Amino acid sequence: MSAIHQSARLLRENQVYAASGGVSAGNRHCGFRPAFMDSLTGETVLCCFADGRPSPCHYLETVPADWVTRRDEQGRVTEIRESIVSGFVSQGQFYTRQEAADFVAATESQ
């Protein structure tokens, strides 16, 4: 996914959690799916493409419209509300990036 499809916040998070279970490539083997959660309401949405297929990484285009704070000239989402947290869902539970990274590290150390 090119940078134009990600917010600056997502790009920073990907750099912070690179090579760990805090990114999709580092936790997919443990059953995690990329997702977003509104920290104010608890609403969680799995990341997917416009056609409904699961996205392999954090993808902003299909977040709820009321979460969007900025779009580019082509109408693509570039920023979302500050209360939205990127993370992952596994077995119906939301994990922050740090929680996912910790889970993967603990699993791999056993």
HELIX and SHEET records of a PDB file:
HELIX    1   1 ALA A    3  HIS A    5  5                                   3    
HELIX    2   2 ALA A    8  VAL A   16  1                                   9    
HELIX    3   3 SER A   24  ASN A   27  1                                   4    
HELIX    4   4 ARG A   28  CYS A   30  5                                   3    
HELIX    5   5 ALA A   65  TRP A   67  5                                   3    
HELIX    6   6 ARG A   97  GLU A  108  1                                  12    
SHEET    1   A 4 THR A  44  LEU A  46  0                                        
SHEET    2   A 4 ARG A  33  ASP A  38 -1                                        
SHEET    3   A 4 ILE A  84  SER A  90 -1                                        
SHEET    4   A 4 GLN A  93  THR A  96 -1                                        
SHEET    1   B 2 VAL A  68  ARG A  71  0                                        
SHEET    2   B 2 VAL A  77  ILE A  80 -1                                        
END                                                                             
